[in-house]
């Protein structure tokens, strides 16, 4: 039930901000050894969740969960180099090299992340 349709955050950042606005945010997974952080944005009345996957995390600060998400993005990129800063007030701050997002049908099942998300300058 896990989608493979990930969108680079640079493609349409406002669409991500709008998709997450007002939803309940949850820190869904953090793998320090792989510098990866996954956040889930959920709303009971919606039929899909929004997931934000950050790779190359340099700094991560977060609450385990909070209501009424209101993301802010600062994308600083030159070619493949650069960074993305994602914040939600004092509740979330991520400084990473790359960020991707997707919508997925709600499920009580397990999520599977594989190596299908490739980082490229495209």
N, C-alpha and C positions, 0 to 999 in steps of 0.2 A: 504494500500500500504506500510505499515511499516513492515519491516522484523523482525522476532524473532530470527534470526541466528546471535547472538552476539558472538564474539571471545574474550577471555581474551587476553590482550595485551602481556602477557608473552609467549603465545603459539608460535607466530612468529612475533616478533616486526619489523623485516626488511620488512615483507610484508605490514604492515601498513605504514611504512615510504615511501616505493615505491609507494603505492596506493595514497598517499596524495601529493607526490612531484609535484610541479609546479601548483597545483590547487589553486583556490581562496578559502581562509578560511573565515568562518563567525562564530562569536559567536552566536549560535543558541538558547541557553537557559541556564539560570543560576538560580537555585533554592537554595537560601541561607539557608532556613530552613531545606532542605533535603541534603545540602552539595553536590549537583549534578551540573555538568556542561556538556553541550553538544555543540560540535563543528561540523560544516558541512564543508566538502571540496567538491567544485563544479567546474566542467569544462564544458563549453557549448558543446564541441565536444564529450563528453562522455555520455553514456546512463545510467550511475548510479552515485550517490553521495556516498561519504564515510562519515560516522558519527563516532565520537569519544565521548564516554560517560564516564565521570569520576565520581566516587562515593567516598564519604568520603573526600571531598576536604578540605584541610587545608589552602592552599594559592592559590589564583587565580588572575592573572594579564593578561589583554588582550586588544587588540584593537577590535573594533566591526567587522572589516573585513580587509583583506589584500591579495594581489596577491602573487603568486609564493611561496606557502608554502614549508617549508624545516624543517620538524620535527626532533627533537633529543629526544631520550628516555634514561632515567637512571632508571633502575628497581633494587630496593634493597629490597629483600624479603627473609625472613626466615620462612618457613611454611606459615601460614596465616598472620603473622605480616610483616610489612614492608611498603614501600611507592614507588610510581612511580612519577618521575618528567618528565614532558613533556614540551619542550620548542621549540620556533621558534624564535631565536634571541631575540630582545627586544619586539617582537610583541605578544608573548604568553609565559606564565609560569604557569603551573599547578602542584601543589604538592598534591597528593591524595593517598588514600589507595588502590583503585582498578580502573582499566581502561579496557574498552571493546570497540570494534569497529565492524563495519559492513558496507556492501555496500547495497544500496537500490536504486531501480528504481527512476528516477527523477519524481517528482510530484509537482503539485501546491496545493495539498490537505494538510490537517492537519496531523501532526505527533502525534502518540499516544505512550506514554511510560507507561508501566504497571509494575507490580512487578514481571515479569517473569524472570528477571535477578537476580539470586541468587548468593550470595557471599559464596564460599566454598574453602577449602584448595586444592581441586582437580586441 
